[in-house]
Amino acid sequence: MRTQQRLIARYIKNVKPGTVTWIGVRPMRREPMMALESVIALQSLGLEGDHRVTKSPGSGRQVTLISEEYIQQIEHFSGRAIVAPEQLRRNIVVKDINLTIVRHQKFSIGDAVFEATALCHL
């Protein structure tokens, strides 16, 4: 385990669970996002109904997350009053959790267990 991972692992136990505020999938590539109330996470594939499910199993972009707080920063620095989650094309919006601290760690959202791997740049 890398030094950074060991350091983060030491503090991950104290991270409070966040809240999911939005869920979306894209049935086809380049299609508009569809907002959902709930979704089933398929192990090693992604979210049911999302086009990524048919891609390479185990890929690093099965499910993409962004924090509500980060969206607020985008609004602030871009000067836009509202940035809708579907504009950013991420699957899950969470709040009250630092997504950087869960990188390279396993964490839960509902009954599903996720492992944060790579950063997904805008």
NORRAJO-V708711 format. One record per pair of residues at least 4 apart in sequence whose C-alpha atoms are under 6 Angstrom apart, sorted by the first residue. I is the first residue (numbers start at 1). J is the second residue. D is the distance in Angstrom with one decimal. If there is no record, write none. Layout:
I | J | D
I | J | D
This chain:
5 | 9 | 5.9
18 | 95 | 5.5
18 | 96 | 4.8
18 | 97 | 4.7
19 | 94 | 5.3
19 | 95 | 5.3
20 | 93 | 5.8
20 | 94 | 4.4
21 | 93 | 5.6
21 | 94 | 5.6
22 | 92 | 5.8
22 | 93 | 5.0
23 | 35 | 5.7
23 | 36 | 5.4
23 | 91 | 5.6
23 | 92 | 4.6
24 | 33 | 5.9
24 | 34 | 5.2
24 | 35 | 4.3
24 | 36 | 5.6
24 | 91 | 4.8
25 | 33 | 5.5
25 | 34 | 5.4
25 | 50 | 4.8
25 | 91 | 5.8
26 | 33 | 4.8
26 | 50 | 4.9
26 | 51 | 5.9
27 | 49 | 5.6
27 | 50 | 4.8
27 | 51 | 4.9
28 | 51 | 5.1
33 | 86 | 5.6
40 | 47 | 5.9
40 | 48 | 5.5
41 | 46 | 5.7
41 | 47 | 4.5
42 | 46 | 5.3
42 | 47 | 5.8
44 | 57 | 5.4
44 | 58 | 4.8
45 | 53 | 4.8
45 | 57 | 5.1
45 | 62 | 5.9
46 | 53 | 5.2
46 | 62 | 4.4
46 | 63 | 5.4
52 | 62 | 6.0
64 | 90 | 5.1
64 | 91 | 5.2
65 | 90 | 5.7
65 | 91 | 5.9
65 | 92 | 4.8
65 | 93 | 5.8
66 | 93 | 5.1
67 | 93 | 5.3
67 | 94 | 4.8
67 | 95 | 5.4
68 | 93 | 6.0
68 | 94 | 5.8
68 | 95 | 5.1
74 | 78 | 5.7
75 | 79 | 5.8
75 | 80 | 5.0
103 | 116 | 4.6
103 | 117 | 5.8
104 | 116 | 5.2
104 | 117 | 5.3
105 | 115 | 5.5
105 | 116 | 5.9
106 | 114 | 5.5
106 | 115 | 4.2
107 | 113 | 5.6
107 | 114 | 5.4
108 | 112 | 5.6
108 | 113 | 4.4
108 | 114 | 5.9
